């Protein structure tokens, strides 16, 4: 049976000790973390899907830059891009308007709801009293109060959604503290203590003869026209809170007239022109063969001239 080796012999032969193995594992894990971080940093961002608001904004921005760049485009292509830009801007503006509208509805929903319930309850009570009353003067008073309560109900229902809602029954204590008037604060506190008693009147009845907001008179005028006109008033787009004005389409840059380029002449055409001009020119220098032929013809021409002269004088 073989003997067991000592621990020192195992290390000397190249085995990794426990401490070194743990350090190697830790360094490996750290390298892995660095690799993961590097991978996360180079990861591509997801693109917006076609038809979404972000995609519409990006597409509209790219088209606007292309039209403003001054790049020469065919007329049909430019018209198509301008029409697409108008459609994209309308979609983006409509989305922004709906978002703001939803925020305004959520902001004033509770106030409108409670004030409408209070006004409806008061209107029901006044109409009941009006039916039971027999006194003409009291009937006139109840009719006037019922009309005010009816307009209050329409005010809470059909106040323009894109405008800041003004309460029919504001909290006097809160308003006085905001204004910083000490006398008004004391009066509001006294009224609040009186209201805390068990015999207090409904809040809608307390503010029945109080001053109304400016929009109240507008709703009173529209009320006889019916609910269609009231819904139109509720859904109107005010100039301040409505959708932003559409950006003007980038104007087409004026194309500067470029100087006409001088067309380079074809070398073959130029060469043929030169040869044609040479043929036309009679004073061109002759070569050696042509000179010799001319010298040979010259003496014969002189002799012929002399013969002609002698015969003439004879």
C-alpha positions as CSV (number, residue, x, y, z in Angstrom):
1,X,0.0,0.0,0.0
2,X,1.4,3.4,-1.1
3,X,2.2,6.2,1.4
4,X,0.2,9.4,1.4
5,X,2.0,12.5,0.1
6,X,2.6,15.5,2.2
7,X,0.8,18.8,1.6
8,X,4.0,20.6,0.7
9,X,4.8,18.0,-2.0
10,X,1.4,18.6,-3.7
11,X,2.0,22.4,-3.8
12,X,5.5,22.0,-5.1
13,X,4.1,19.9,-8.0
14,X,1.9,22.7,-9.3
15,X,-1.4,22.3,-7.5
16,X,-3.3,25.5,-6.8
17,X,-3.7,26.2,-3.1
18,X,-7.1,27.1,-1.7
19,X,-6.3,30.8,-1.2
20,X,-5.1,31.2,-4.7
21,X,-8.1,29.3,-6.1
22,X,-10.5,31.7,-4.3
23,X,-8.6,34.7,-5.6
24,X,-8.8,33.4,-9.1
25,X,-12.5,32.8,-8.8
26,X,-13.1,36.4,-7.4
27,X,-11.0,37.9,-10.2
28,X,-12.9,35.8,-12.8
29,X,-16.2,37.0,-11.4
30,X,-15.0,40.6,-11.5
31,X,-14.0,40.2,-15.1
32,X,-17.4,38.8,-15.9
33,X,-19.1,41.8,-14.3
34,X,-16.9,44.1,-16.4
35,X,-17.9,42.2,-19.5
36,X,-21.6,42.4,-18.6
37,X,-21.3,46.2,-18.0
38,X,-19.5,46.6,-21.4
39,X,-22.2,44.6,-23.1
40,X,-24.9,46.7,-21.4
41,X,-23.2,49.9,-22.5
42,X,-23.1,48.8,-26.1
43,X,-26.6,47.5,-26.2
44,X,-28.7,49.2,-28.9
45,X,-31.7,51.4,-27.9
46,X,-35.1,50.3,-28.9
47,X,-36.6,52.3,-31.7
48,X,-40.1,53.7,-31.5
49,X,-42.8,51.8,-33.4
50,X,-44.3,53.3,-36.5
51,X,-47.5,55.2,-35.8
52,X,-46.6,56.1,-32.1
53,X,-46.3,59.7,-31.0
54,X,-42.5,59.5,-30.6
55,X,-42.2,58.1,-34.1
56,X,-44.4,60.8,-35.5
57,X,-42.3,63.5,-33.8
58,X,-39.0,62.0,-35.1
59,X,-40.4,61.6,-38.6
60,X,-41.7,65.2,-38.6
61,X,-38.4,66.5,-37.4
62,X,-36.4,64.7,-40.1
63,X,-38.7,65.9,-42.8
64,X,-38.5,69.5,-41.6
65,X,-34.7,69.3,-41.6
66,X,-34.7,67.9,-45.1
67,X,-36.9,70.7,-46.4
68,X,-34.8,73.4,-44.6
69,X,-31.5,72.0,-45.8
70,X,-31.9,73.5,-49.3
71,X,-31.3,70.2,-51.0
72,X,-32.7,70.1,-54.5
73,X,-35.7,67.7,-54.6
74,X,-38.2,67.0,-57.4
75,X,-41.4,68.9,-57.1
76,X,-43.5,65.8,-56.7
77,X,-41.3,64.5,-53.9
78,X,-41.3,67.9,-52.1
79,X,-45.1,68.1,-52.2
80,X,-45.4,64.6,-50.8
81,X,-43.1,65.5,-47.9
82,X,-44.9,68.7,-47.2
83,X,-48.3,66.8,-47.1
84,X,-46.8,64.2,-44.8
85,X,-45.4,66.8,-42.5
86,X,-48.8,68.5,-42.1
87,X,-50.4,65.2,-41.3
88,X,-47.7,64.3,-38.7
89,X,-48.0,67.7,-37.0
90,X,-51.8,67.3,-36.8
91,X,-51.4,63.9,-35.1
92,X,-48.8,65.2,-32.6
93,X,-50.9,68.3,-31.7
94,X,-54.0,66.2,-31.3
95,X,-52.2,63.8,-29.0
96,X,-50.8,66.7,-26.9
97,X,-54.2,68.3,-26.7
98,X,-55.9,65.1,-25.5
99,X,-53.2,64.6,-22.8
100,X,-53.7,68.2,-21.5
101,X,-57.4,67.7,-21.6
102,X,-57.2,64.5,-19.6
103,X,-55.0,66.2,-17.0
104,X,-57.5,69.1,-16.6
105,X,-60.4,66.8,-16.2
106,X,-58.6,64.8,-13.6
107,X,-57.6,67.9,-11.7
108,X,-61.0,69.5,-11.3
109,X,-63.2,66.3,-11.4
110,X,-63.9,66.2,-7.6
111,X,-64.7,69.9,-7.3
112,X,-67.1,69.8,-10.2
113,X,-68.8,66.6,-9.0
114,X,-69.5,67.8,-5.5
115,X,-70.7,71.3,-6.6
116,X,-73.0,69.7,-9.1
117,X,-74.5,67.5,-6.4
118,X,-75.0,70.4,-4.1
119,X,-76.7,72.5,-6.8
120,X,-78.9,69.6,-7.9
121,X,-80.0,69.0,-4.3
122,X,-80.9,72.7,-3.8
123,X,-82.7,72.9,-7.2
124,X,-84.8,69.9,-6.2
125,X,-85.8,71.5,-2.9
126,X,-86.6,74.9,-4.5
127,X,-88.9,73.2,-7.1
128,X,-90.7,71.3,-4.4
129,X,-91.3,74.5,-2.4
130,X,-92.5,76.2,-5.6
131,X,-95.1,73.6,-6.2
132,X,-96.4,73.8,-2.6
133,X,-96.4,77.6,-2.4
134,X,-99.5,79.6,-3.2
135,X,-98.2,83.1,-2.5
136,X,-97.4,84.9,-5.8
137,X,-94.6,86.9,-4.4
138,X,-93.0,83.9,-2.9
139,X,-93.4,82.0,-6.1
140,X,-91.6,84.7,-8.0
141,X,-88.7,84.6,-5.5
142,X,-88.6,80.8,-5.7
143,X,-88.6,80.9,-9.5
144,X,-85.7,83.3,-9.5
145,X,-83.7,81.2,-7.0
146,X,-84.6,78.0,-8.9
147,X,-83.2,79.6,-12.1
148,X,-79.9,80.4,-10.3
149,X,-79.7,76.9,-9.0
150,X,-80.4,75.5,-12.5
151,X,-77.6,77.6,-14.0
152,X,-75.3,76.4,-11.2
153,X,-76.0,72.8,-12.2
154,X,-75.2,73.7,-15.8
155,X,-72.1,75.6,-14.7
156,X,-70.7,72.6,-12.9
157,X,-71.5,70.3,-15.8
158,X,-70.5,72.3,-18.8
159,X,-67.7,74.6,-17.7
160,X,-65.0,74.5,-20.4
161,X,-62.7,71.5,-19.7
162,X,-59.6,73.2,-21.0
163,X,-59.9,76.3,-18.6
164,X,-59.2,76.7,-15.0
165,X,-62.3,75.9,-13.0
166,X,-63.6,78.7,-10.7
167,X,-65.6,77.3,-7.8
168,X,-69.2,78.4,-7.2
169,X,-68.9,77.9,-3.4
170,X,-65.3,78.9,-2.6
171,X,-63.8,78.5,0.9
172,X,-63.8,82.0,2.4
173,X,-61.2,81.1,5.0
174,X,-58.8,79.8,2.5
175,X,-59.2,82.8,0.1
176,X,-58.8,85.3,2.9
177,X,-55.5,83.7,4.1
178,X,-54.2,83.8,0.5
179,X,-55.1,87.5,0.2
180,X,-53.5,88.2,3.6
181,X,-56.3,90.4,4.9
182,X,-56.7,90.0,8.7
183,X,-60.2,91.5,8.8
184,X,-61.4,89.0,6.2
185,X,-59.7,86.2,8.0
186,X,-61.6,87.0,11.3
187,X,-64.9,87.3,9.4
188,X,-64.3,84.0,7.7
189,X,-63.4,82.3,11.0
190,X,-66.6,83.7,12.6
191,X,-68.7,82.4,9.7
192,X,-66.9,79.0,10.0
193,X,-67.8,78.8,13.7
194,X,-71.4,79.7,12.9
195,X,-71.5,77.1,10.2
196,X,-70.2,74.5,12.6
197,X,-73.5,74.7,14.6
198,X,-76.0,72.0,13.9
199,X,-78.6,74.5,12.4
200,X,-76.3,75.6,9.6
201,X,-77.8,76.0,6.1
202,X,-76.6,74.0,3.0
203,X,-73.5,75.6,1.3
204,X,-75.4,76.0,-2.0
205,X,-78.1,77.9,-0.2
206,X,-75.6,80.2,1.5
207,X,-74.0,81.2,-1.8
208,X,-77.3,81.4,-3.6
209,X,-77.2,85.2,-3.8
210,X,-73.4,85.5,-3.8
211,X,-71.4,86.9,-6.7
212,X,-70.9,84.4,-9.6
213,X,-67.8,83.9,-11.8
214,X,-67.6,85.4,-15.3
215,X,-68.3,82.1,-17.0
216,X,-71.6,81.8,-15.2
217,X,-73.2,84.6,-17.3
218,X,-71.9,82.9,-20.5
219,X,-73.5,79.6,-19.5
220,X,-76.8,81.4,-18.6
221,X,-77.0,82.8,-22.2
222,X,-76.2,79.4,-23.8
223,X,-78.6,77.4,-21.6
224,X,-81.8,78.2,-23.6
225,X,-80.1,76.9,-26.8
226,X,-80.0,73.3,-25.5
227,X,-77.4,70.7,-24.6
228,X,-75.8,70.7,-28.0
229,X,-74.6,74.3,-27.5
230,X,-73.6,73.5,-24.0
231,X,-71.4,70.6,-25.0
232,X,-69.9,72.7,-27.7
233,X,-69.0,75.3,-25.0
234,X,-67.6,72.6,-22.7
235,X,-65.3,71.1,-25.4
236,X,-64.1,74.4,-26.9
237,X,-60.4,75.0,-27.2
238,X,-59.4,78.2,-25.6
239,X,-56.6,80.3,-27.1
240,X,-54.4,80.0,-24.1
241,X,-54.9,76.3,-23.1
242,X,-55.7,74.9,-26.6
243,X,-53.1,73.0,-28.7
244,X,-50.1,74.9,-29.7
245,X,-50.1,76.7,-33.0
246,X,-48.9,74.6,-35.9
247,X,-45.3,75.4,-36.9
248,X,-45.1,77.1,-40.2
249,X,-43.9,75.0,-43.1
250,X,-40.3,75.7,-43.9
251,X,-40.2,77.8,-47.0
252,X,-38.4,76.5,-50.0
253,X,-35.0,78.3,-50.3
254,X,-34.5,80.5,-53.3
255,X,-32.3,78.8,-55.7
256,X,-29.5,81.0,-56.8
257,X,-28.8,81.2,-60.5
258,X,-25.6,79.5,-61.2
259,X,-23.3,80.8,-63.9
260,X,-23.6,78.8,-67.1
261,X,-20.7,76.5,-67.6
262,X,-18.7,76.8,-70.7
263,X,-19.0,73.6,-72.6
264,X,-15.7,72.0,-73.4
265,X,-15.3,71.4,-77.1
266,X,-14.9,67.9,-78.3
267,X,-11.2,67.4,-79.3
268,X,-12.2,65.6,-82.5
269,X,-14.5,68.4,-83.5
270,X,-11.7,70.9,-82.7
271,X,-9.2,69.0,-84.8
272,X,-11.5,68.8,-87.8
273,X,-12.1,72.6,-87.6
274,X,-8.4,73.2,-87.6
275,X,-7.9,71.1,-90.7
276,X,-10.7,72.9,-92.5
277,X,-9.2,76.3,-91.7
278,X,-5.9,75.1,-93.0
279,X,-7.5,74.2,-96.3
280,X,-9.1,77.6,-96.5
281,X,-5.8,79.4,-95.8
282,X,-3.9,79.8,-99.1
283,X,-0.7,81.3,-97.6
284,X,0.3,78.2,-95.8
285,X,4.0,77.2,-96.0
286,X,4.7,74.4,-98.5
287,X,6.7,71.3,-97.7
288,X,9.8,70.3,-99.7
289,X,8.1,68.2,-102.3
290,X,5.6,71.0,-103.1
291,X,8.4,73.6,-103.3
292,X,10.4,71.4,-105.8
293,X,7.3,70.9,-108.0
294,X,6.7,74.7,-108.0
295,X,10.3,75.4,-108.9
296,X,10.0,73.0,-111.9
297,X,6.9,74.7,-113.2
298,X,8.3,78.2,-112.8
299,X,10.9,78.2,-115.8
300,X,8.3,76.6,-118.2
301,X,5.9,79.4,-117.4
302,X,8.5,82.1,-118.0
303,X,9.4,80.6,-121.4
304,X,5.8,80.5,-122.5
305,X,5.4,84.2,-121.5
306,X,8.5,85.2,-123.5
307,X,7.2,83.4,-126.6
308,X,3.9,85.1,-126.3
309,X,5.5,88.6,-126.0
310,X,7.7,88.1,-129.2
311,X,4.8,87.1,-131.4
312,X,2.8,90.1,-130.3
313,X,5.4,92.7,-131.3
314,X,6.1,91.0,-134.7
